[in-house]
């Protein structure tokens, strides 16, 4: 059954800009190669962590909102665990309220961008 999911992963802060982009592209390609439909992708940049993870106090955050079969999630999370650049990840299935919230958030963000450009 196809559901809508949101996954956020944190990459180690020691990566260069190029390494960070390669990692994001790798996971994006993995999703697309496995039949996922990516609804939204957001790079949140470098953020301070709430608590140290593997002696790191910050990390690069990336969000993907996507539609996929439920069986895909286990494979995605195995890929996260195998990649030493990923220090934390979380994937959640969105219910109809989560989907509506994300759509409104994206719409508000694009309206704000448009008004900033005027």
C-alpha positions, 0 to 999 in steps of 0.5 A: 500500500502506498503511504506518504512519509517524511524522513529527516536525517542528520549528516555529520558536520565534518562534511564539505558542501560537496560531500553533503550534496553527494550524500543527499543525492545518493539517498534521493536516487535510492528513493527514486530507483525504488519507485518512490515519488518525492513530494518535497525536499528541503535542506535545513542546513547546519543546526546545533543538536539538542545533545551531542551525538558521537561527540558532534554538537551540530549537523546538516539536516535534510528532509524528504517527504515522499510516497512509497510502499510501506515495505520500502521504509525498512530498506531506506533505514538500512541504507541510513545505518550503513552510511557513516555520514548519517548520525541520526535519522527518523522516518514517520508515516503522515496521516491526512492531517500531517499531509495537509499541514505540510501542504499549508507550510509549503504554500505559506513558504512559497508565498513568503518567498514571492512577497520577499522578491517583490 
